[in-house]
Amino acid sequence: MKKIKLGFVGGGKDSLIGILHKVASQMYDKYDLVSGVFSTDNKTNIDTAKTLGLDLSRVYESYEDMIKAELKLDVDERIKAVSILTPNFLHYPIAKKFLENGFNIICEKPLTITLKEALELKKIKDSNSLVFGVTHTYTGYPMVRQMSQMIEDKVIGNIQRVDSTYFQGWINDIIHDKDKRKSTWRLNPEISGISSCLADIGTHAFNMLELVCGMKVKKILADLNHLYEDNPLDIDVSVLITMENGAKGTIRSSQIATGIENNLNIAVHGSLGSLIWEQENPNYLYHYTNDKPLQVLKPGHPYNSKISLDGTKLPAGHPEGIFDAMGNIYKGIARQINGEEVKKREYPTIDEGVRGMEFIETAVRSNKEGNIWLELHT
């Protein structure tokens, strides 16, 4: 089967997210990166293309130029999918234009900056029968998939308590200086939307919880911390949640957890046991019960589920990391584009992106209205 011709919008050569997506897209030999607009700065744009070894005739100054030029090429030569790696406010207009012209989408999260925009993208995607993946990267880890399968198989019984935590400390160096906090786009509502912390990392915690539990969050009560009155967006969040089955729990995310790097933790407690996974130690899944010693499951072993093993590239004992997790998502999207059988959890769809946007908007409203319980409906 021919490789899927892929284009990038965003992800210039000094961008971490650009490197991550580039490596991930190449991991299973499913894609061929041939085209792009990598930066609004044309020098960076061209330098990135040269670094990637691309034909400069397929490098464009704007995404509008990219669409027009690619559509003039033969079907076998033009890109079939585009990865959108820009700041939040550009996701919607770029994705909309590519969808309307028949291109499949791989998009960074959050999906958009409003729920209305997210729902419109879903409508266009569905009407054109296209594939739309949202890169909630951490869902691609083999032991996250193993955790999801074990919960589905009732290994820990009925879910009775859930907790999802995502702590970082990077904004702590910025937030206490008035000039600095005005300089980062993460705290600019025109670029980030109505949220910083929730949109950037809280959506990961929310998405992961719904993924591994195999059910939706039904109600939330949110308390958002801005720390300074002149800071328009949240940087620290605590959310009480109720799941569809009535189980209670929390989603907590913070960008001011001083000294903490990238600490995403998921804990699900059932009637027969508990499962806990930590992103900074992604190859370990901890299984607790009352009647047996702690079990530690690792990737690559035959005791793992098919979905876990499908996402494992190396023999047991060889650590796999975030590049591998993103690679698994790209692989799932490629299978969908190629018309192959795709099982649930192979990649996050636009539906998860829409849910994330509803979570953000509902949490912000809950906080504004006096920390009240509100339902999610999508």
KEFISE-473389 format. One record per residue: residue in three letters; x, y, z of N, C-alpha, C in turn. Coordinates in steps of 0.1 Angstrom, whole numbers, padded with zeros to 4 digits, always signed. Example, Ala and Ser with C-alpha at 12.3 -4.5 7.8 and 13.67 -1.06 7.14 Angstrom:
2
ALA+0132-0057+0078+0123-0045+0078+0132-0033+0078SER+0128-0022+0071+0137-0011+0071+0129+0000+0079
This chain:
378
MET+0008-0012+0000+0000+0000+0000+0009+0012+0000LYS+0005+0022-0009+0013+0034-0010+0013+0042+0003LYS+0024+0049+0006+0024+0058+0018+0014+0070+0016ILE+0008+0074+0027-0001+0086+0026+0007+0098+0025LYS+0005+0106+0015+0012+0119+0014+0007+0129+0024LEU+0016+0135+0032+0012+0143+0043+0018+0157+0042GLY+0010+0166+0047+0015+0180+0048+0014+0185+0062PHE+0023+0195+0066+0022+0201+0079+0018+0215+0078VAL+0010+0220+0087+0009+0235+0089+0013+0238+0103GLY+0024+0245+0104+0031+0247+0117+0042+0237+0119GLY+0048+0237+0131+0058+0227+0134+0072+0231+0128GLY+0075+0244+0129+0088+0248+0124+0100+0241+0130LYS+0112+0242+0125+0124+0234+0129+0128+0235+0143ASP+0124+0246+0150+0128+0247+0164+0116+0244+0173SER+0105+0238+0167+0093+0235+0175+0094+0220+0180LEU+0092+0218+0193+0092+0205+0199+0081+0197+0193ILE+0069+0203+0191+0057+0196+0186+0060+0192+0172GLY+0067+0200+0164+0070+0196+0150+0079+0184+0149ILE+0089+0183+0158+0098+0172+0158+0090+0159+0162LEU+0082+0160+0172+0074+0149+0177+0065+0144+0166HIS+0058+0152+0159+0049+0148+0148+0057+0142+0136LYS+0068+0148+0133+0076+0143+0122+0081+0129+0125VAL+0087+0127+0136+0092+0113+0140+0080+0103+0140ALA+0069+0107+0147+0058+0098+0148+0052+0094+0134SER+0051+0104+0125+0045+0101+0112+0054+0091+0104GLN+0067+0090+0107+0076+0082+0100+0077+0068+0106MET+0072+0066+0118+0075+0054+0126+0071+0041+0120TYR+0060+0041+0114+0055+0028+0108+0055+0028+0093ASP+0062+0037+0087+0063+0038+0072+0049+0040+0066LYS+0040+0047+0072+0027+0049+0067+0025+0062+0060TYR+0034+0072+0062+0033+0085+0057+0045+0089+0050ASP+0044+0099+0041+0055+0105+0034+0052+0121+0035LEU+0060+0127+0043+0059+0142+0045+0064+0149+0033VAL+0056+0155+0025+0060+0161+0012+0057+0176+0011SER+0050+0182+0020+0045+0195+0018+0043+0202+0031GLY+0042+0216+0030+0039+0223+0043+0041+0238+0043VAL+0035+0244+0053+0037+0258+0057+0041+0256+0071PHE+0054+0258+0074+0059+0254+0087+0060+0266+0097SER+0059+0278+0091+0061+0290+0100+0055+0302+0092THR+0051+0312+0099+0047+0325+0093+0059+0333+0089ASP+0070+0330+0094+0083+0336+0090+0089+0327+0079ASN+0090+0333+0067+0093+0325+0055+0107+0319+0056LYS+0117+0326+0062+0130+0321+0063+0130+0308+0072THR+0122+0308+0083+0121+0296+0091+0114+0285+0083ASN+0104+0289+0075+0096+0280+0067+0105+0273+0057ILE+0114+0280+0050+0123+0274+0040+0134+0266+0047ASP+0139+0272+0058+0150+0264+0065+0144+0251+0070THR+0132+0251+0075+0126+0238+0080+0125+0228+0069ALA+0120+0233+0057+0119+0224+0046+0132+0218+0041LYS+0142+0227+0041+0156+0222+0038+0161+0211+0048THR+0158+0214+0060+0162+0204+0071+0155+0191+0069LEU+0143+0191+0064+0135+0179+0062+0138+0173+0048GLY+0145+0180+0040+0148+0175+0027+0137+0175+0017LEU+0128+0185+0019+0116+0186+0010+0119+0193-0003ASP+0111+0190-0013+0111+0198-0025+0105+0212-0022LEU+0113+0222-0025+0109+0236-0021+0096+0240-0029SER+0094+0234-0040+0082+0238-0047+0069+0233-0040ARG+0070+0225-0030+0059+0220-0022+0058+0227-0009VAL+0066+0238-0007+0066+0246+0005+0059+0260+0002TYR+0049+0263+0010+0041+0275+0007+0041+0285+0018GLU+0037+0297+0014+0037+0309+0024+0025+0309+0032SER+0014+0303+0028+0002+0303+0036-0006+0290+0033TYR-0015+0286+0043-0022+0274+0041-0032+0275+0030GLU-0037+0287+0027-0046+0289+0015-0038+0286+0002ASP-0026+0291+0001-0018+0288-0011-0015+0273-0012MET-0013+0267+0000-0010+0252+0000-0022+0244-0006ILE-0034+0248-0001-0046+0241-0006-0048+0243-0021LYS-0047+0255-0026-0048+0258-0040-0038+0250-0049ALA-0025+0250-0045-0015+0244-0052-0016+0229-0052GLU-0019+0223-0040-0020+0209-0039-0032+0203-0047LEU-0043+0211-0048-0055+0206-0056-0052+0206-0071LYS-0042+0213-0075-0038+0214-0089-0030+0201-0093LEU-0025+0194-0083-0017+0182-0086-0026+0170-0089ASP-0020+0160-0095-0027+0148-0097-0031+0142-0084VAL-0041+0134-0083-0046+0128-0070-0035+0120-0064ASP-0027+0113-0071-0017+0104-0066-0005+0112-0060GLU-0004+0125-0064+0007+0133-0060+0004+0143-0049ARG-0008+0147-0048-0012+0157-0038-0013+0151-0024ILE-0012+0159-0014-0013+0154+0000-0027+0148+0002LYS-0028+0138+0011-0041+0132+0014-0045+0136+0028ALA-0036+0140+0036-0038+0144+0050-0029+0156+0054VAL-0034+0164+0063-0026+0175+0068-0026+0175+0084SER-0014+0177+0089-0013+0178+0104-0012+0193+0108ILE-0021+0197+0117-0022+0211+0121-0015+0213+0134LEU-0004+0220+0135+0004+0221+0146+0006+0236+0151THR-0004+0243+0150-0004+0258+0152-0009+0261+0166PRO-0008+0274+0171-0015+0278+0183-0030+0276+0181ASN-0037+0275+0193-0051+0271+0193-0061+0279+0184PHE-0059+0292+0183-0069+0300+0176-0069+0297+0161LEU-0058+0291+0156-0057+0288+0141-0063+0274+0137HIS-0065+0266+0147-0070+0252+0144-0083+0252+0136TYR-0092+0260+0140-0105+0260+0134-0105+0265+0119PRO-0100+0277+0116-0100+0281+0102-0092+0273+0093ILE-0081+0267+0098-0072+0259+0089-0079+0245+0087ALA-0084+0239+0098-0091+0226+0096-0103+0227+0087LYS-0111+0238+0089-0123+0240+0081-0120+0241+0066LYS-0110+0249+0063-0106+0250+0049-0101+0237+0043PHE-0093+0230+0050-0088+0217+0044-0100+0207+0043LEU-0108+0206+0053-0120+0197+0053-0129+0200+0041GLU-0131+0213+0039-0140+0217+0028-0134+0213+0014ASN-0121+0211+0014-0115+0208+0001-0111+0193+0000GLY-0116+0185+0010-0114+0171+0009-0102+0164+0015PHE-0095+0171+0024-0083+0166+0030-0086+0160+0044ASN-0080+0149+0047-0081+0143+0061-0073+0152+0070ILE-0076+0152+0083-0070+0161+0093-0064+0153+0105ILE-0052+0157+0109-0046+0153+0122-0043+0167+0129CYS-0050+0169+0140-0049+0182+0147-0045+0181+0161GLU-0036+0191+0165-0033+0192+0179-0045+0196+0187LYS-0044+0194+0201-0055+0198+0209-0051+0211+0217PRO-0061+0218+0222-0075+0216+0221-0080+0217+0206LEU-0091+0211+0203-0095+0211+0189-0097+0225+0183THR-0104+0233+0191-0106+0247+0187-0106+0256+0199ILE-0111+0268+0198-0112+0277+0210-0126+0278+0215THR-0136+0273+0207-0150+0273+0212-0157+0259+0208LEU-0166+0256+0216-0174+0244+0213-0182+0245+0200LYS-0187+0257+0197-0194+0259+0185-0185+0256+0173GLU-0173+0261+0173-0163+0258+0162-0161+0243+0161ALA-0159+0236+0172-0157+0222+0172-0168+0214+0166LEU-0180+0218+0170-0192+0211+0164-0194+0213+0149GLU-0190+0225+0145-0190+0228+0130-0180+0220+0123LEU-0168+0218+0128-0158+0210+0122-0163+0195+0121LYS-0169+0190+0131-0175+0177+0131-0185+0175+0120LYS-0194+0185+0119-0204+0185+0109-0198+0184+0095ILE-0188+0192+0092-0182+0192+0079-0174+0179+0077LYS-0167+0174+0087-0160+0162+0086-0170+0150+0082ASP-0181+0150+0089-0191+0139+0087-0197+0140+0073SER-0200+0152+0069-0207+0154+0056-0198+0150+0044ASN-0184+0151+0046-0175+0148+0036-0168+0135+0037SER-0173+0127+0048-0168+0113+0050-0152+0113+0051LEU-0147+0122+0059-0132+0123+0060-0128+0118+0074VAL-0115+0116+0076-0109+0111+0088-0104+0123+0096PHE-0106+0124+0109-0102+0135+0117-0096+0130+0130GLY-0083+0130+0132-0077+0126+0145-0073+0138+0153VAL-0074+0137+0166-0069+0147+0175-0058+0141+0184THR-0047+0148+0184-0035+0141+0190-0034+0143+0205HIS-0043+0136+0212-0041+0134+0226-0031+0123+0228THR-0018+0128+0228-0007+0119+0226-0006+0107+0236TYR-0009+0110+0248-0007+0100+0259-0016+0087+0257THR-0027+0089+0249-0035+0077+0247-0028+0066+0239GLY-0017+0069+0233-0010+0060+0225-0001+0051+0232TYR+0002+0053+0245+0011+0044+0253+0005+0030+0254PRO+0013+0020+0252+0008+0006+0253+0002+0003+0266MET+0007+0008+0278+0001+0005+0291-0011+0013+0294VAL-0014+0024+0287-0027+0031+0288-0037+0022+0281ARG-0033+0017+0270-0043+0008+0262-0045-0005+0270GLN-0035-0010+0277-0037-0022+0285-0046-0019+0297MET-0044-0007+0303-0053-0003+0314-0067-0002+0310SER-0070+0004+0298-0083+0005+0293-0090-0009+0291GLN-0082-0018+0285-0087-0031+0282-0090-0039+0295MET-0081-0038+0305-0084-0044+0318-0096-0039+0325ILE-0099-0026+0324-0111-0020+0330-0123-0025+0322GLU-0122-0025+0309-0133-0030+0301-0136-0045+0304ASP-0126-0053+0307-0128-0067+0310-0132-0070+0324LYS-0134-0059+0332-0139-0060+0346-0128-0066+0355VAL-0115-0065+0352-0105-0070+0360-0105-0064+0374ILE-0109-0051+0375-0110-0044+0388-0124-0042+0392GLY-0133-0049+0386-0147-0049+0390-0154-0036+0385ASN-0164-0031+0392-0171-0019+0389-0164-0007+0394ILE-0163+0003+0385-0156+0015+0389-0163+0023+0400GLN-0156+0026+0411-0162+0034+0422-0156+0047+0425ARG-0143+0049+0420-0136+0062+0423-0126+0064+0412VAL-0125+0076+0407-0115+0080+0397-0108+0093+0400ASP-0095+0093+0396-0088+0106+0398-0078+0107+0386SER-0078+0119+0381-0068+0122+0370-0061+0136+0373THR-0048+0135+0373-0040+0147+0377-0030+0150+0367TYR-0028+0162+0363-0018+0166+0353-0012+0179+0359PHE+0000+0178+0364+0007+0189+0370+0020+0193+0362GLN+0022+0205+0360+0034+0211+0354+0038+0223+0362GLY+0050+0228+0361+0055+0240+0368+0061+0251+0359TRP+0060+0249+0346+0067+0258+0337+0063+0272+0338ILE+0050+0275+0340+0045+0289+0340+0049+0296+0352ASN+0054+0289+0362+0058+0296+0375+0069+0307+0373ASP+0077+0304+0363+0088+0314+0360+0083+0326+0353ILE+0071+0326+0348+0065+0337+0340+0054+0344+0348ILE+0046+0337+0355+0034+0343+0361+0036+0354+0371HIS+0047+0354+0378+0049+0364+0389+0055+0377+0384ASP+0058+0378+0371+0063+0390+0365+0052+0395+0355LYS+0047+0407+0358+0035+0412+0350+0038+0413+0335ASP+0050+0418+0332+0054+0419+0318+0055+0405+0311LYS+0061+0396+0318+0063+0383+0313+0050+0376+0310ARG+0041+0377+0320+0028+0370+0318+0020+0375+0307LYS+0023+0387+0302+0016+0393+0291+0023+0389+0278SER+0035+0383+0279+0042+0379+0267+0040+0365+0261THR+0034+0357+0269+0032+0343+0265+0018+0341+0258TRP+0017+0335+0247+0004+0333+0240-0005+0324+0248ARG+0001+0316+0257-0008+0307+0265-0017+0315+0274LEU-0014+0327+0277-0022+0335+0286-0029+0346+0279ASN-0029+0345+0265-0036+0355+0257-0049+0349+0252PRO-0061+0354+0256-0073+0349+0252-0076+0349+0237GLU-0070+0358+0230-0072+0359+0216-0065+0347+0209ILE-0055+0341+0215-0048+0330+0209-0052+0317+0215SER-0053+0317+0228-0056+0305+0236-0071+0301+0237GLY-0079+0312+0236-0093+0310+0239-0096+0313+0254ILE-0106+0307+0260-0111+0311+0273-0103+0304+0284SER-0093+0296+0281-0086+0289+0291-0071+0287+0287SER-0063+0286+0298-0049+0282+0296-0047+0268+0301CYS-0047+0266+0314-0044+0253+0320-0054+0242+0315LEU-0067+0245+0316-0077+0235+0312-0075+0231+0297ALA-0073+0241+0288-0072+0238+0274-0059+0231+0271ASP-0048+0235+0278-0035+0229+0274-0033+0215+0280ILE-0035+0214+0293-0033+0200+0299-0045+0194+0306GLY-0054+0203+0310-0066+0197+0316-0074+0188+0307THR-0074+0192+0294-0081+0183+0284-0075+0170+0283HIS-0062+0169+0285-0055+0156+0285-0060+0147+0296ALA-0061+0153+0308-0065+0146+0320-0080+0141+0319PHE-0088+0150+0313-0102+0147+0311-0103+0135+0300ASN-0096+0137+0289-0097+0127+0278-0092+0113+0283MET-0081+0113+0290-0075+0101+0295-0085+0093+0304LEU-0091+0101+0312-0100+0095+0322-0112+0088+0315GLU-0118+0095+0305-0129+0089+0298-0125+0077+0290LEU-0113+0078+0284-0107+0067+0276-0106+0055+0284VAL-0098+0055+0295-0095+0043+0303-0108+0038+0310CYS-0117+0046+0314-0129+0042+0321-0139+0036+0311GLY-0138+0040+0298-0148+0036+0289-0162+0041+0291MET-0163+0053+0297-0175+0059+0300-0173+0074+0301LYS-0184+0082+0300-0183+0096+0300-0184+0102+0314VAL-0178+0114+0316-0180+0123+0328-0194+0129+0326LYS-0203+0128+0335-0216+0133+0334-0218+0147+0339LYS-0212+0150+0351-0214+0163+0358-0200+0168+0363ILE-0198+0181+0363-0186+0186+0369-0189+0199+0378LEU-0180+0201+0387-0180+0213+0395-0166+0218+0395ALA-0163+0230+0390-0149+0235+0388-0146+0247+0396ASP-0133+0247+0401-0127+0259+0408-0115+0262+0401LEU-0114+0274+0394-0103+0279+0386-0095+0289+0393ASN-0082+0288+0393-0073+0297+0399-0065+0305+0389HIS-0066+0319+0389-0059+0327+0380-0047+0333+0387LEU-0046+0333+0400-0035+0337+0408-0034+0352+0409TYR-0034+0359+0398-0034+0374+0397-0046+0379+0390GLU-0052+0390+0395-0064+0396+0390-0063+0400+0375ASP-0051+0405+0371-0049+0409+0358-0045+0398+0348ASN-0045+0385+0353-0042+0374+0345-0056+0368+0340PRO-0059+0369+0327-0073+0366+0323-0076+0351+0322LEU-0066+0342+0322-0068+0328+0320-0064+0320+0332ASP-0071+0308+0334-0067+0299+0345-0053+0293+0343ILE-0047+0291+0354-0034+0284+0354-0033+0272+0364ASP-0044+0270+0371-0045+0260+0382-0059+0256+0384VAL-0063+0244+0383-0077+0240+0382-0080+0227+0391SER-0091+0228+0398-0096+0216+0405-0110+0214+0401VAL-0114+0202+0397-0127+0198+0392-0132+0186+0399LEU-0144+0187+0405-0151+0175+0410-0159+0169+0399ILE-0159+0156+0398-0167+0150+0387-0176+0138+0392THR-0186+0136+0384-0194+0124+0386-0195+0117+0373MET-0192+0104+0372-0192+0096+0360-0206+0091+0357GLU-0208+0086+0345-0221+0081+0341-0227+0070+0350ASN-0218+0062+0356-0223+0052+0365-0225+0056+0380GLY-0222+0070+0382-0224+0075+0395-0211+0076+0403ALA-0200+0070+0398-0187+0071+0405-0183+0085+0406LYS-0176+0089+0418-0172+0102+0420-0156+0103+0418GLY-0151+0115+0416-0137+0116+0414-0133+0131+0412THR-0120+0132+0408-0115+0146+0405-0107+0146+0393ILE-0106+0158+0387-0096+0161+0376-0089+0174+0381ARG-0076+0173+0383-0068+0184+0387-0057+0187+0377SER-0055+0199+0374-0044+0203+0365-0038+0216+0370SER-0025+0218+0368-0018+0230+0372-0006+0232+0364GLN-0003+0245+0362+0009+0250+0355+0018+0257+0365ILE+0014+0257+0378+0022+0264+0388+0027+0254+0399ALA+0027+0242+0395+0032+0232+0405+0048+0232+0404THR+0053+0241+0412+0068+0245+0411+0077+0232+0411GLY+0085+0232+0401+0095+0221+0400+0090+0208+0393ILE+0077+0207+0391+0071+0195+0385+0072+0196+0370GLU+0076+0185+0363+0079+0186+0349+0066+0183+0341ASN+0062+0170+0340+0051+0166+0332+0043+0155+0338ASN+0037+0157+0349+0032+0147+0358+0017+0144+0356LEU+0014+0135+0346+0001+0131+0343-0001+0117+0350ASN-0011+0117+0359-0014+0104+0366-0029+0101+0364ILE-0032+0088+0362-0045+0083+0361-0047+0072+0371ALA-0057+0073+0380-0060+0062+0390-0075+0059+0389VAL-0078+0046+0387-0092+0041+0387-0093+0030+0397HIS-0102+0032+0406-0104+0023+0417-0118+0016+0416GLY-0117+0002+0415-0129-0006+0413-0133-0014+0425SER-0143-0022+0424-0148-0030+0435-0139-0042+0438LEU-0130-0045+0428-0121-0057+0430-0106-0053+0429GLY-0103-0040+0427-0090-0036+0426-0088-0022+0420SER-0075-0018+0419-0072-0005+0414-0061-0006+0403LEU-0062+0004+0394-0051+0005+0384-0046+0019+0384ILE-0033+0021+0384-0027+0034+0384-0016+0035+0373TRP-0016+0046+0365-0006+0048+0355+0000+0062+0356GLU+0013+0064+0354+0020+0077+0355+0028+0079+0342GLN+0025+0091+0336+0032+0094+0323+0047+0095+0324GLU+0052+0099+0335+0067+0100+0337+0073+0087+0338ASN+0065+0076+0341+0070+0062+0342+0061+0054+0333PRO+0060+0056+0320+0049+0051+0312+0049+0036+0310ASN+0060+0029+0313+0061+0015+0310+0056+0007+0322TYR+0051+0013+0332+0046+0006+0344+0032+0008+0346LEU+0024-0002+0347+0010-0001+0351+0008-0009+0364TYR+0003-0002+0374+0003-0008+0388-0012-0013+0390HIS-0012-0026+0394-0025-0033+0397-0025-0037+0412TYR-0035-0030+0419-0036-0033+0433-0049-0041+0436THR-0048-0050+0445-0059-0057+0451-0058-0059+0466ASN-0068-0063+0472-0068-0065+0487-0061-0078+0491ASP-0062-0088+0482-0058-0102+0485-0045-0107+0479LYS-0038-0098+0471-0026-0102+0465-0016-0091+0466PRO-0003-0094+0464+0007-0084+0464+0005-0075+0451LEU+0011-0063+0452+0011-0054+0441+0016-0061+0428GLN+0009-0060+0417+0014-0064+0404+0018-0052+0396VAL+0030-0054+0389+0034-0043+0380+0035-0049+0366LEU+0027-0044+0357+0026-0049+0343+0035-0040+0334LYS+0042-0046+0325+0051-0038+0316+0048-0042+0301PRO+0051-0033+0292+0048-0036+0278+0056-0047+0272GLY+0051-0053+0261+0059-0062+0253+0057-0077+0258HIS+0050-0079+0268+0049-0093+0273+0036-0099+0268PRO+0035-0112+0266+0023-0118+0260+0011-0118+0269TYR+0013-0114+0282+0001-0113+0291-0007-0101+0288ASN-0002-0092+0280-0009-0079+0277-0019-0082+0266SER-0029-0073+0264-0039-0074+0255-0034-0071+0240LYS-0043-0075+0231-0039-0073+0216-0037-0058+0213ILE-0045-0049+0219-0044-0035+0216-0031-0029+0222SER-0027-0035+0233-0015-0030+0239-0003-0035+0231LEU-0003-0048+0227+0008-0053+0220+0009-0047+0206ASP-0002-0043+0200-0002-0037+0187+0005-0023+0188GLY+0005-0017+0199+0012-0004+0201+0026-0006+0207THR+0031-0018+0207+0045-0020+0213+0054-0024+0201LYS+0065-0016+0200+0074-0018+0189+0087-0026+0193LEU+0090-0026+0206+0103-0032+0210+0101-0044+0219PRO+0111-0052+0221+0109-0064+0230+0108-0059+0245ALA+0102-0067+0253+0101-0063+0267+0114-0059+0273GLY+0114-0049+0281+0126-0044+0288+0132-0032+0281HIS+0127-0029+0269+0132-0017+0261+0122-0006+0263PRO+0125+0005+0270+0116+0016+0272+0110+0022+0260GLU+0097+0025+0259+0091+0032+0249+0085+0045+0254GLY+0086+0055+0246+0082+0069+0252+0072+0076+0243ILE+0073+0089+0245+0062+0098+0239+0062+0097+0223PHE+0074+0096+0217+0074+0095+0203+0067+0082+0198ASP+0069+0071+0206+0062+0059+0203+0047+0060+0204ALA+0043+0067+0215+0028+0069+0218+0022+0077+0206MET+0028+0088+0202+0023+0096+0191+0023+0088+0178GLY+0034+0079+0176+0035+0071+0164+0023+0061+0164ASN+0018+0056+0175+0007+0047+0175-0006+0054+0171ILE-0007+0067+0174-0019+0075+0170-0019+0077+0155TYR-0007+0081+0150-0005+0082+0135-0008+0069+0128LYS-0004+0058+0134-0007+0045+0127-0022+0042+0127GLY-0029+0045+0138-0044+0043+0138-0051+0052+0127ILE-0047+0064+0126-0053+0073+0116-0050+0068+0102ALA-0038+0064+0100-0034+0058+0087-0043+0047+0083ARG-0045+0038+0092-0054+0026+0090-0068+0031+0086GLN-0073+0041+0093-0086+0046+0089-0087+0052+0076ILE-0077+0060+0072-0076+0067+0059-0075+0056+0048ASN-0068+0045+0051-0066+0035+0041-0077+0025+0040GLY-0088+0027+0048-0099+0018+0048-0098+0005+0055GLU-0088+0004+0063-0085-0008+0071-0094-0009+0083GLU-0095-0021+0089-0103-0022+0102-0096-0014+0113VAL-0103-0006+0120-0098+0002+0131-0106-0001+0143LYS-0099-0005+0154-0105-0008+0166-0106+0004+0175LYS-0115+0004+0185-0116+0016+0194-0102+0017+0201ARG-0099+0030+0204-0087+0034+0212-0075+0034+0203GLU-0076+0032+0190-0064+0032+0181-0060+0047+0179TYR-0070+0056+0179-0066+0070+0178-0078+0079+0183PRO-0075+0090+0189-0086+0099+0194-0092+0106+0182THR-0106+0105+0181-0113+0111+0170-0117+0125+0173ILE-0124+0131+0163-0129+0144+0165-0140+0145+0176ASP-0146+0133+0179-0156+0133+0190-0149+0136+0203GLU-0137+0131+0205-0130+0134+0218-0126+0149+0218GLY-0123+0154+0206-0120+0168+0206-0132+0177+0210VAL-0143+0173+0205-0156+0180+0208-0158+0179+0223ARG-0157+0167+0229-0159+0165+0243-0149+0174+0251GLY-0137+0175+0247-0127+0184+0254-0131+0198+0254MET-0137+0203+0243-0141+0217+0242-0153+0219+0251GLU-0162+0209+0252-0174+0211+0261-0169+0211+0275PHE-0159+0202+0279-0154+0202+0292-0148+0216+0296ILE-0140+0222+0287-0134+0235+0290-0145+0245+0292GLU-0155+0246+0283-0165+0257+0284-0174+0255+0297THR-0177+0242+0300-0185+0239+0311-0178+0242+0324ALA-0165+0239+0325-0158+0242+0337-0156+0257+0339VAL-0153+0264+0329-0152+0279+0330-0166+0285+0335ARG-0177+0280+0329-0190+0285+0333-0193+0281+0348SER-0190+0268+0352-0192+0264+0365-0185+0273+0375ASN-0172+0277+0372-0164+0286+0381-0171+0299+0381LYS-0175+0305+0370-0180+0318+0370-0194+0320+0377GLU-0201+0309+0377-0214+0309+0382-0215+0305+0397GLY-0203+0305+0403-0202+0302+0418-0198+0288+0421ASN-0191+0281+0413-0186+0268+0415-0198+0258+0417ILE-0207+0258+0407-0219+0249+0407-0217+0237+0398TRP-0225+0227+0401-0226+0215+0393-0233+0217+0380LEU-0226+0213+0369-0232+0214+0356-0230+0201+0348GLU-0239+0198+0339-0239+0186+0332-0232+0188+0318LEU-0225+0177+0313-0220+0177+0300-0230+0169+0291HIS-0232+0174+0278-0242+0168+0270-0238+0162+0257THR-0226+0165+0252-0223+0159+0239-0220+0144+0239
